[in-house]
Amino acid sequence: DIVRALYEGLTDVDPKTLKPIPSLATKWTVSEDFKTWTFQLRRDAKWTNGEAVKAQNFVDSWKRLAELGDKVPQRSLLKNIVGMN
């Protein structure tokens, strides 16, 4: 809950329906096999320093998470993501 309060993600959860809703991503699509997800980012998304949020920021974050290995809390939640185990 603290992380969700401090950081904005690609999506959020509607508090009434518990369904995913747009946040930094305005829309997203998923491949038929559910292995590839593509997110369209908001054009006005900015970091606190005013720089634009870019797709590469998310790529770098996921790569760093994978590199941390066993140091990641609740790592078992990531086991269904290729490259995260």
Helices and strands as residue ranges (DSSP letters): H 2-6, E 11-13, E 20-22, E 25-30, E 37-41, H 55-68, G 69-71, G 75-78
